């Protein structure tokens, strides 16, 4: 039977689309808590750092446990989807909570910055997941 590797790459990528979306939605807890003032009650910057580390651990563990073939790519996409969700959440909630549009949607450079920053976050966590997977494989 003849296989077509170019098609298998596409299905491998689509297989983890659900995981990417779930992990991105889970990460949205941090900006939501910030917008609602809950992170300020915990104390800043400790609250943001604690939740960022916790979300990173969840991302890494999920990639390892799901045996993602390309954890760096998968978590990079997770970071980018998270960035898109954060931009949308900010656009919807800032007028409700503050009475005016605030956040990345007011500045195109900020949108690019959010996407790049979160893609880098995904690359770093994906690299850690990859290292973990390789260490466990030995």
Secondary structure, 3 states (H helix, E strand, C coil): CCCCHHHHHHHHHHHCHHHHHHHHHHHHHHHHHHHCCHHHHHCCCHHHHHHHHHHHHHHHHHHHHCCCCCHHHHHHHHHHHHHHHHHHHHHHHHHHHHCCCCCHHHCHHHHHHHHHHHHHHHHHHHHHHHHHHHHHHC
